[in-house]
Amino acid sequence: TLYRSLEPHLVDLRNAIPEPIPVISRYGSIIASEGNISAVVGAAKSKKTFLCTALVGSLLRNSKEELFGIKHKDIKVLWVDTEQSASHVQRVVKRIYRLAEWNEEMNYESLRTLTLREVEPKERAEKMVDAIKLFKPKLIVVDGISDLMYNSNCIEESDAIVGQLMTLSTEYNCHIMCVLHTNPNSDKARGHIGSTLQRKAETMIFVHKVGECSVVEPQFCRNEEFSPFAFHITEEGMPEQCEIPHVAEVENDCVTIMRTHFPNGVERSVLISKIEEELSASNNTARVKVSRAIKRGLLTLYDGTVMLPSDKAPPVFDGSIIERGCSDI
C-alpha cells in the first residue's frame, strides 16, 4: 500500500522523461516551458505589461519576420488581468493584435482575455481556473498575481496560490507567467508571494527603466539564460526592440562600494555584507547585485575573491599573488 502511494512520484531511469517543451524561446534560450511557472518583476511603470504583450504578440505572430527573437508557435493564450479597467485591458489586447498582425475587428480563439478587477480575490482565482479548464491554453499570463490573494505577505496564502499554479501547470501541461511588482528601490519581488515564486519559478524576468527604455534581464533561470534586451514605446504606443542603453554616467552600486572600501579586492561574502549595510538591502538583494555586476564585467571573480577589473594581476587574500591577467580569470 505504501509503495503504491509513492510509485507515481518515484523516478525510474528505465522510463525516459522528455526534456521540457518550450512555450517561449528567445534565440534558442528557453524563457517558458510546458509544466512550469515564471514571473515578470519590476517597479511600477517599468513596462512589465508592455513586455508581456511583446512576448505574446511575437509568439502568436504568423509572419516569418520574428519580433524580439521569438518564433511563432501555434498555441492558445489566456490573458488574466486583475488590475486595470475593461477599457484599458482592451487596449492591451489591441496591442497584442497589432503585434500579431491580426484583424482588430474580429476575435481570435488563440487569445482569450479575462478582466477581473471588479471581483474578490478568491473569485478571481476561481474564474482563472475555470478558464484554464475550459479553454485549455498553453500559456497563461496573470497580470498581476498578487490580486489573486487577500494578503501577499501571508505565508500560508502565498504558498497555497503558488502551489495551485504549479498543480495547474502540471495538470494542463501549460505555462503560467505571473506579473508582480518589486519592493521600492530594490529588484526583489514584493511580498512573500514574490519570495515563493522566486524559489519555485523556472524563470524570473527583471524589467527596469533606463531613460526612455526598458531593459529586460534574466534574474534567475533554471535553463540557459536568455540574452538581455531592451525596448522602448513608439509614438503609436507599441513596444519596439532597441539597443540596450549605456549609462556611463551612473556608476554601479557594487563598483562604488568596491572603489571606496575594497580597491584591492575582497571576499565575495564580505562584499555582500557591506552592500547590505551601505544600501540597507536584504542579503538576497545584495547577492543578486554582486552576481549581476560580475556577469556584466563590472567586477571580476576569482576563487571567491571579487576585484575591480584591471590589466594587472590582482592580489588574492591567501597570502599569495596570482600571476595572471584579467583575461585569464
C-alpha positions in Angstrom: 0.0 0.0 0.0 2.8 2.4 0.9 4.6 1.6 -2.3 1.5 2.2 -4.5 1.1 5.6 -2.9 4.7 6.5 -3.6 5.0 4.9 -7.0 3.7 7.9 -9.1 6.4 10.0 -7.5 9.4 7.7 -7.9 11.9 8.4 -10.6 12.5 5.4 -12.8 15.6 5.7 -15.0 14.2 3.0 -17.3 11.5 5.3 -18.3 13.0 8.3 -20.2 11.5 11.6 -19.2 11.5 14.1 -22.2 13.1 17.5 -21.9 10.7 20.4 -21.2 8.9 21.6 -24.3 9.5 25.3 -24.9 6.5 27.6 -24.9 8.5 30.8 -25.3 12.1 30.8 -26.5 14.4 33.6 -27.5 17.1 32.7 -30.0 17.0 29.2 -28.7 17.1 30.0 -25.0 14.0 28.8 -23.1 12.1 31.5 -21.3 9.0 29.5 -20.5 8.3 25.8 -20.9 5.3 23.5 -20.5 4.5 22.4 -17.0 6.3 25.3 -15.3 5.7 28.8 -13.9 7.6 32.0 -14.3 7.5 35.6 -13.1 8.0 39.1 -14.6 9.0 41.5 -11.9 9.8 45.2 -11.9 9.0 48.6 -10.4 5.7 50.3 -11.1 5.7 51.8 -14.7 8.7 49.8 -15.7 6.6 48.5 -18.6 6.0 44.9 -17.4 2.7 44.6 -19.1 4.2 46.0 -22.3 6.9 43.3 -22.1 4.3 40.6 -21.7 2.3 41.9 -24.7 5.5 41.9 -26.7 6.2 38.3 -25.8 2.6 37.1 -26.5 2.2 39.2 -29.7 5.6 37.9 -31.1 4.6 34.3 -30.2 1.2 34.5 -31.9 2.5 36.4 -35.0 2.1 34.4 -38.2 4.8 36.4 -40.1 8.1 34.9 -40.9 9.7 38.0 -39.6 10.5 37.5 -35.9 10.0 40.1 -33.2 12.1 40.2 -30.1 13.9 37.0 -31.2 10.7 34.9 -30.6 9.4 32.4 -33.2 5.7 31.9 -33.9 4.0 29.0 -32.1 0.6 27.7 -32.8 -0.9 27.8 -29.3 -3.7 29.2 -27.3 -3.0 32.0 -24.8 -5.1 33.1 -21.8 -4.5 36.6 -20.5 -5.8 37.3 -17.0 -5.9 41.0 -15.9 -6.7 41.7 -12.3 -5.6 45.4 -12.1 -7.0 47.5 -15.0 -10.4 48.7 -16.1 -12.0 46.9 -19.0 -11.2 49.7 -21.4 -7.5 49.6 -20.5 -7.5 45.8 -20.8 -9.0 46.2 -24.3 -6.1 48.5 -25.2 -3.7 45.7 -24.1 -5.5 43.2 -26.3 -5.4 45.5 -29.3 -1.7 45.9 -28.8 -1.2 42.2 -29.0 -3.4 42.0 -32.1 -1.2 44.7 -33.8 2.0 42.9 -32.9 0.5 39.6 -34.2 -0.8 41.3 -37.3 -4.3 40.2 -36.7 -7.6 41.9 -37.8 -8.7 44.1 -34.9 -12.4 43.8 -36.0 -12.7 40.2 -35.0 -12.0 37.9 -32.1 -9.4 35.1 -32.4 -9.7 31.9 -30.3 -5.9 31.8 -30.0 -6.2 34.6 -27.4 -8.8 34.8 -24.6 -8.8 37.6 -22.1 -10.4 37.9 -18.7 -10.8 41.2 -16.8 -11.3 40.6 -13.1 -10.6 43.8 -11.3 -14.2 44.1 -10.0 -14.4 40.7 -8.3 -13.0 39.4 -5.0 -9.5 37.8 -4.9 -10.9 34.3 -4.2 -13.4 34.6 -7.1 -10.6 35.9 -9.4 -8.6 32.7 -8.7 -11.7 30.5 -9.3 -12.5 32.2 -12.6 -8.9 31.8 -13.8 -9.0 28.1 -13.0 -12.4 27.8 -14.8 -11.0 29.5 -17.9 -7.9 27.2 -17.9 -10.2 24.1 -17.7 -12.5 25.5 -20.5 -10.0 26.9 -23.0 -7.0 24.7 -22.2 -4.4 27.4 -23.1 -0.7 26.5 -23.4 0.3 29.9 -22.0 -1.4 31.9 -19.2 -0.3 35.4 -18.3 -1.6 36.6 -14.9 -1.2 40.4 -14.6 -0.9 40.7 -11.6 -0.7 37.6 -9.4 -0.9 39.5 -6.0 -4.5 40.3 -6.7 -5.5 36.7 -6.5 -4.7 37.0 -2.8 -6.0 39.0 0.1 -2.6 39.4 1.7 0.6 39.0 -0.5 2.7 38.8 2.7 0.7 35.9 4.2 2.9 32.8 4.1 0.1 30.3 4.0 -1.9 32.2 1.3 1.3 32.7 -0.8 2.3 29.1 -0.6 -1.2 28.0 -1.4 -1.6 30.1 -4.6 1.9 29.2 -5.9 1.2 25.5 -5.1 -2.1 25.8 -7.1 -0.2 27.4 -10.0 2.3 24.5 -10.1 -0.5 22.0 -10.0 -2.4 23.6 -12.8 0.7 23.9 -15.0 1.4 20.2 -14.5 -2.2 19.0 -14.8 -2.9 21.0 -18.0 0.7 20.9 -19.4 0.8 24.6 -19.7 3.0 27.5 -18.6 1.8 30.2 -16.2 3.6 33.6 -16.3 3.0 35.9 -13.3 3.5 39.6 -13.2 4.2 41.4 -9.9 6.0 44.5 -8.5 9.3 44.7 -6.8 10.0 46.3 -3.5 10.7 50.0 -3.6 14.3 50.7 -4.6 15.0 47.0 -5.0 15.0 44.3 -7.6 13.4 41.8 -5.2 9.8 40.7 -6.0 7.4 42.1 -3.5 5.9 40.2 -0.6 6.0 36.6 0.5 4.4 35.7 -2.8 7.5 37.1 -4.6 9.8 35.1 -2.4 7.8 31.9 -3.0 7.8 32.5 -6.8 11.5 33.1 -6.8 12.0 29.7 -5.2 9.6 27.8 -7.5 9.7 29.7 -10.8 11.5 28.3 -13.9 12.5 31.9 -14.9 12.4 35.2 -13.1 12.5 38.1 -15.6 13.5 41.6 -14.3 12.4 44.7 -16.1 13.8 48.2 -15.2 13.7 51.6 -16.8 16.9 53.2 -18.2 15.9 56.6 -19.5 13.1 56.1 -22.1 13.9 52.4 -22.5 13.0 49.3 -20.5 15.8 46.8 -20.1 14.9 43.1 -19.7 17.3 40.8 -17.9 17.2 37.2 -16.6 17.2 37.3 -12.8 17.0 33.6 -12.1 16.9 30.8 -14.7 16.8 27.0 -14.5 17.6 26.9 -18.1 20.4 28.6 -20.1 19.9 32.4 -19.5 18.4 34.3 -22.4 20.4 37.4 -23.5 19.3 40.7 -22.1 17.5 43.1 -24.4 15.7 46.5 -24.3 12.6 48.1 -25.8 11.0 51.5 -26.0 7.5 52.6 -26.7 6.9 54.1 -30.1 4.7 57.2 -30.8 1.9 54.7 -31.7 2.1 53.2 -28.3 3.8 49.9 -29.4 6.8 48.2 -27.8 9.8 48.1 -30.2 13.1 46.5 -29.5 16.1 48.9 -29.3 19.7 48.9 -28.3 20.4 48.4 -24.6 21.3 51.9 -23.3 24.7 52.6 -21.9 24.6 54.6 -18.7 28.2 55.5 -18.2 27.5 58.5 -16.0 25.8 56.3 -13.3 28.3 54.0 -11.6 27.0 50.7 -10.4 26.4 50.5 -6.6 28.7 47.5 -6.2 31.5 49.2 -8.1 31.2 52.3 -6.0 31.4 50.3 -2.8 34.4 48.3 -4.1 36.3 51.5 -5.0 35.5 53.1 -1.7 36.1 50.2 0.7 37.9 47.4 -1.2 40.0 48.8 -4.0 42.4 45.8 -3.8 39.7 43.2 -3.7 37.6 41.4 -1.1 36.0 38.1 -0.4 32.5 37.8 -2.0 30.7 37.3 1.3 32.3 40.4 2.8 31.3 42.5 -0.2 27.7 41.2 0.1 27.6 42.1 3.8 28.9 45.6 3.0 26.3 46.1 0.3 23.6 45.1 2.8 25.0 47.7 5.3 25.5 50.5 2.8 22.3 50.1 0.8 20.0 48.8 3.6 19.4 45.8 1.3 18.4 42.3 2.1 21.0 39.5 1.8 19.3 38.2 -1.3 19.2 41.6 -3.0 22.9 42.1 -2.2 23.8 38.7 -3.7 21.9 39.4 -6.9 23.6 42.8 -7.3 27.0 41.2 -7.0 26.1 38.4 -9.4 24.9 40.9 -12.0 27.9 43.1 -11.6 30.1 40.1 -12.3 28.1 38.9 -15.3 28.3 42.4 -16.8 32.1 42.5 -16.4 31.9 45.4 -13.9 33.6 43.2 -11.4 35.7 40.1 -11.7 35.7 37.0 -9.6 38.5 34.6 -8.9 38.4 31.8 -6.3 35.8 33.6 -4.1 37.5 37.0 -4.3 35.8 39.9 -6.1 38.0 42.6 -7.7 37.7 45.7 -9.8 38.7 44.9 -13.4 42.4 45.6 -14.1 45.1 44.9 -16.6 47.4 44.0 -13.7 47.4 40.8 -11.6 45.2 41.4 -8.5 46.0 40.2 -5.1 44.3 37.2 -3.5 43.8 37.0 0.2 45.5 33.8 0.9 49.0 35.3 1.2 49.9 34.8 -2.4 49.7 36.7 -5.7 48.0 35.2 -8.7 50.3 35.9 -11.6 47.8 36.1 -14.4 45.9 38.9 -16.1 42.2 39.6 -16.0 41.8 37.9 -19.4 42.7 34.6 -17.8 40.2 34.9 -14.9 
